[in-house]
Amino acid sequence: MITKKIAVIAGDGIGPEVVAEGLKVMKKAASLDGRIQFEFTHFPWGCEYYLQHGKMMAEDGIEQLKAFDAIYLGAVGFPGVPDHISLWELLLTIRKQFDQYVNLRPIQLLNGAICPIVGGNKENINMLFIRENSEGEYAGVGDWLFKGKKEEVVLQTGVFSREGTERIIRYAFEQARKYKKTLTSISKANALNYSMVFWDEVFAEVSKDYPDVQTYSYLVDAAAMLMIMDPGRFEIVVTSNLFGDILTDLGAALAGGMGLAAGANINPERAFPSMFEPIHGSAPDIAGKEIANPLAAIWSVSQMFDFFGLEDTGRKIIDAIETLLEEGQVLTPDQGGQAKTVDVGNRIVEILAL
């Protein structure tokens, strides 16, 4: 049996509520699997920590986290702490320092989940977005000149390196080959005449090494329309940091809402820990009401099992989520039910044990 050390950062708002259910499922799934066990260490970092200490995480936080095999994150952000501080000083710091350059966002409609479009079903809404996660539009490069004056100018510079662009595209091709899926690149080369022309050229170059993979390429605005009108054409998708961020929220709406939206931040070389999280944010308006949907946090647990090479157990967790949705008896308000957060976690554990 292998032992994996997990750093738990429950974070802000509904983060602690959904993480508690995710940990419950993680422990149960591990006990049923029999090949893995977890050791958990909890860190109190987040906005409350910031208000007390003036920083989102401990000074040596990155050094502390290096000792772990993975990080399980709840949510970041709460009123009283500006979003750019809560994001850049915890979540993005971890992603960048640990070179988690692959962001995996499954867009998969399960039976029983709410879909807002006519004709949306499990067969035609089944995508995996592979988002560049380390540079691009979120590189943090720019300047703010003449602040507060009439000639004020703000510069926000996207950074697209050869290494960063090629490695995410090559990773996507490898996944498309592994699962025998089509690969779609999404860019905006008609308007962004440097960064996105470069992206398209690298995509075309790398595609020559994968003649067995069927490829498509769309402009981001057309892709947004097609995700609504014809979602079945997308299987595996690779795109930049900003476009991936926006389109995966659209995808979350297609697949049942943000309460079902999971994400993994991966360092494929495993030189650093990877991080698994629901992407719905801290939802401060419902924090403490015990009505937050924990299914996204539980789905990210499934991604962690996949990462550790236990894809069969990861699949069982997804199947348990689908069974719960099909039953329709233990659902939080966002899915049309009246259940509490803890009730959903308990039911998933029961289904796993069946």
C-alpha positions in Angstrom: 0.0 0.0 0.0 1.3 3.4 -0.9 1.0 6.5 1.4 0.4 9.9 0.0 0.9 13.1 2.0 -1.9 15.6 1.3 -1.7 19.3 2.2 -5.3 20.6 2.9 -6.0 24.3 2.5 -9.7 24.6 3.2 -9.5 28.4 2.6 -12.4 30.8 2.7 -16.2 31.0 2.5 -17.7 27.6 1.6 -14.3 26.1 1.2 -14.1 24.4 4.6 -17.7 23.1 4.2 -17.0 21.4 0.8 -13.5 20.2 1.7 -14.9 18.4 4.7 -17.1 16.3 2.4 -14.3 15.8 -0.1 -12.0 14.4 2.6 -14.8 12.2 3.8 -15.1 10.7 0.3 -11.3 10.5 -0.1 -10.9 8.5 3.0 -13.8 6.1 2.1 -12.6 5.6 -1.4 -9.1 4.9 -0.2 -10.3 2.3 2.3 -12.4 0.5 -0.4 -9.5 0.7 -2.9 -6.9 -0.9 -0.5 -3.9 0.3 -2.5 -3.5 3.8 -1.1 -3.8 5.7 2.2 -3.5 9.4 2.9 -1.9 11.5 5.5 -3.5 14.9 5.9 -1.9 18.1 7.1 -4.2 21.2 7.5 -3.0 24.7 6.8 -5.1 27.7 8.0 -4.2 30.0 5.1 -6.6 32.3 3.3 -8.3 35.6 3.8 -8.9 35.2 7.6 -5.2 34.4 7.9 -4.4 37.6 5.8 -6.5 39.8 8.1 -4.6 38.5 11.1 -1.1 38.3 9.6 -1.0 40.6 6.6 -0.3 37.7 4.2 -2.4 35.0 2.6 0.0 32.2 3.6 3.0 31.7 5.8 6.3 33.3 4.7 7.8 29.9 4.1 4.5 28.4 2.9 5.9 27.2 -0.5 8.8 25.5 1.3 6.3 23.8 3.6 4.2 22.6 0.7 7.1 21.1 -1.2 7.0 18.1 1.2 3.6 16.9 0.0 2.4 14.7 -2.8 -0.6 16.9 -3.6 -2.6 19.9 -2.3 -6.3 19.9 -1.8 -7.7 23.4 -1.9 -11.2 24.6 -1.0 -11.7 28.2 -2.1 -10.0 31.5 -1.9 -11.5 35.0 -1.5 -13.8 36.8 1.0 -15.1 40.4 1.4 -12.5 42.6 3.1 -9.6 41.3 1.1 -9.2 42.6 -2.5 -9.5 39.8 -5.1 -6.2 40.5 -6.6 -4.5 39.9 -3.3 -6.4 36.7 -2.4 -5.8 35.3 -5.8 -2.2 36.3 -6.5 -0.8 35.7 -3.0 -2.1 32.2 -2.6 -3.7 30.3 -5.5 -1.6 31.8 -8.3 1.6 31.8 -6.2 1.2 28.0 -5.7 0.4 27.4 -9.4 3.4 29.3 -10.5 6.0 28.3 -7.9 5.1 24.6 -8.4 5.0 25.0 -12.2 1.5 23.6 -12.4 1.3 24.5 -16.0 -1.5 22.1 -16.9 -5.0 23.0 -15.8 -7.5 20.2 -16.3 -11.2 21.0 -16.4 -13.7 18.2 -17.2 -16.9 19.4 -18.8 -19.0 16.3 -18.6 -22.8 16.3 -18.2 -23.8 13.4 -16.0 -27.3 11.9 -16.0 -29.5 13.8 -13.6 -27.6 17.0 -13.8 -29.3 20.2 -14.9 -28.5 21.3 -18.4 -29.7 24.7 -19.7 -29.7 23.9 -23.4 -32.1 22.0 -25.5 -30.8 18.6 -26.6 -27.9 18.6 -24.1 -27.1 15.1 -22.9 -24.4 12.9 -21.6 -23.3 11.9 -25.1 -22.8 15.3 -26.6 -21.4 17.2 -23.6 -18.3 15.4 -22.7 -15.1 17.5 -23.0 -11.8 17.9 -21.3 -10.3 21.4 -21.4 -6.6 21.6 -21.1 -5.8 25.2 -20.2 -2.3 26.7 -20.1 -1.8 27.6 -16.4 1.5 29.3 -16.0 1.9 32.3 -18.3 -0.2 33.8 -21.1 -2.6 36.6 -20.1 -2.1 35.8 -16.4 1.6 36.2 -16.4 1.3 39.3 -14.2 3.4 41.4 -16.6 2.6 45.1 -17.2 2.7 48.6 -15.8 0.5 51.3 -14.4 1.7 54.7 -15.6 0.7 58.2 -14.4 -1.8 56.7 -12.0 -4.6 59.1 -11.1 -3.7 61.6 -13.8 -5.5 62.4 -17.1 -2.7 60.7 -19.1 -3.1 57.5 -17.1 -2.1 54.4 -19.0 -2.3 50.7 -18.0 -0.4 48.0 -19.8 -1.2 44.3 -19.3 1.1 42.1 -21.3 0.5 38.5 -22.2 3.6 36.2 -22.2 3.7 33.3 -24.5 7.1 31.5 -24.5 8.1 28.8 -26.9 8.6 26.4 -24.0 5.3 27.2 -22.3 3.2 27.1 -25.4 4.7 24.0 -26.9 4.6 21.9 -23.7 0.9 22.5 -23.0 0.0 21.8 -26.7 2.1 18.6 -26.6 0.5 17.5 -23.4 -2.9 17.9 -25.0 -1.8 15.9 -28.0 -0.6 13.1 -25.7 -4.0 13.0 -24.0 -5.8 13.0 -27.3 -3.7 10.1 -28.5 -4.1 8.2 -25.2 -7.9 8.4 -25.2 -8.3 8.4 -29.0 -10.1 11.7 -29.0 -10.1 14.7 -31.3 -8.1 17.8 -30.3 -9.3 21.3 -30.8 -7.2 24.4 -30.4 -8.9 27.7 -29.5 -7.2 31.0 -30.1 -7.9 34.5 -31.5 -5.2 35.0 -34.2 -7.3 37.4 -36.3 -7.1 40.0 -33.6 -4.1 39.1 -31.4 -1.6 39.3 -34.2 1.4 38.2 -32.1 0.5 35.9 -29.3 -2.3 34.0 -31.0 -0.6 33.8 -34.4 2.4 32.3 -32.5 0.0 29.9 -30.7 -1.5 28.7 -34.0 1.9 28.2 -35.5 3.1 26.1 -32.6 -0.1 24.0 -32.7 0.5 23.3 -36.4 4.1 22.4 -35.8 3.4 20.0 -33.0 0.5 18.4 -34.8 3.0 17.0 -37.4 4.3 14.7 -34.6 0.8 13.3 -34.1 -0.6 12.4 -37.5 -3.0 10.0 -35.8 -4.8 12.8 -33.9 -7.7 14.6 -35.7 -7.4 18.3 -35.0 -9.6 21.4 -35.3 -8.9 25.1 -34.7 -11.5 27.7 -33.8 -11.5 31.4 -32.8 -12.6 31.9 -29.2 -15.8 33.8 -30.1 -16.9 31.1 -32.5 -16.0 28.4 -30.0 -18.2 30.0 -27.4 -21.1 29.9 -29.8 -20.4 26.3 -30.9 -20.2 25.1 -27.3 -23.9 26.1 -27.0 -25.1 25.2 -30.5 -23.1 22.0 -31.1 -21.2 20.9 -28.0 -20.6 17.4 -29.3 -17.9 18.6 -31.7 -15.5 19.2 -28.7 -13.7 16.3 -27.1 -10.3 17.5 -25.9 -9.6 21.2 -26.1 -6.4 23.1 -25.6 -6.3 26.9 -25.1 -4.6 29.8 -23.3 -4.9 30.8 -19.7 -7.6 33.5 -20.2 -9.7 31.8 -22.9 -9.6 28.6 -20.8 -10.7 30.4 -17.7 -13.7 31.9 -19.5 -14.8 29.0 -21.6 -14.7 26.5 -18.7 -17.2 28.6 -16.8 -19.4 28.4 -19.8 -18.8 24.7 -19.9 -19.7 24.4 -16.2 -23.1 25.9 -16.9 -23.6 23.3 -19.7 -22.7 20.5 -17.3 -24.9 21.3 -14.3 -23.5 24.5 -12.9 -20.6 25.6 -10.8 -21.4 23.2 -8.1 -20.2 20.4 -10.3 -17.1 22.2 -11.7 -13.8 20.6 -10.7 -10.3 21.5 -11.6 -6.8 20.0 -11.3 -3.5 22.0 -11.5 -0.9 19.5 -12.7 2.9 19.5 -12.7 3.2 16.5 -15.1 6.9 16.0 -14.3 5.9 15.6 -10.6 8.9 17.7 -9.5 6.4 19.6 -7.4 3.0 18.8 -5.8 -0.1 19.2 -8.0 -3.2 20.9 -6.6 -6.9 19.8 -6.8 -9.8 22.1 -6.3 -13.4 23.0 -7.0 -13.5 26.1 -9.2 -16.7 27.6 -7.9 -15.0 30.1 -5.6 -15.7 30.9 -2.0 -19.4 32.0 -2.4 -19.5 34.2 0.6 -23.2 34.8 0.2 -24.0 31.2 1.2 -21.1 30.5 3.5 -22.1 29.0 6.8 -25.6 28.1 5.6 -24.7 24.5 5.0 -26.3 24.5 1.5 -23.1 24.6 -0.6 -22.8 21.9 -3.2 -19.8 19.7 -2.4 -19.9 17.7 -5.6 -17.3 19.8 -7.4 -14.9 19.3 -4.4 -15.7 15.6 -4.5 -15.1 15.5 -8.3 -11.7 17.0 -7.8 -11.0 14.1 -5.4 -11.7 11.8 -8.3 -9.1 13.8 -10.3 -6.6 13.2 -7.5 -7.1 9.5 -7.7 -6.6 9.6 -11.4 -3.3 11.5 -10.9 -2.1 8.8 -8.5 -2.7 6.2 -11.2 -5.9 4.8 -9.6 -8.3 5.8 -12.5 -10.7 2.9 -11.7 -11.3 4.4 -8.2 -11.6 7.9 -9.7 -14.2 6.5 -12.1 -16.2 5.0 -9.2 -16.4 8.4 -7.5 -17.8 10.0 -10.7 -20.2 7.1 -11.0 -21.3 7.7 -7.4 -21.9 11.4 -8.2 -24.0 10.4 -11.2 -26.0 7.9 -9.1 -26.8 10.6 -6.5 -27.9 13.0 -9.3 -30.1 10.3 -10.9 -31.7 9.4 -7.5 -32.6 13.1 -7.0 -33.3 12.7 -3.3 -30.2 14.2 -1.7 -29.4 17.4 -3.7 -28.5 20.9 -2.6 -30.6 23.9 -3.6 -28.5 24.7 -6.7 -29.6 21.3 -8.1 -33.2 21.7 -7.1 -33.1 19.9 -3.7 -33.2 20.9 -0.1 -30.3 18.8 1.3 -27.5 20.0 3.4 -23.8 19.9 2.3 -23.1 17.1 4.8 -26.0 15.1 3.5 -24.6 15.0 0.0 -21.2 13.8 1.3 -22.8 11.1 3.4 -24.8 9.8 0.5 -21.8 9.6 -1.8 -20.0 7.6 0.9 -23.0 5.3 1.1 -23.2 4.8 -2.6 -19.4 4.0 -2.8 -19.9 1.3 -0.2 -22.7 -0.4 -2.1 
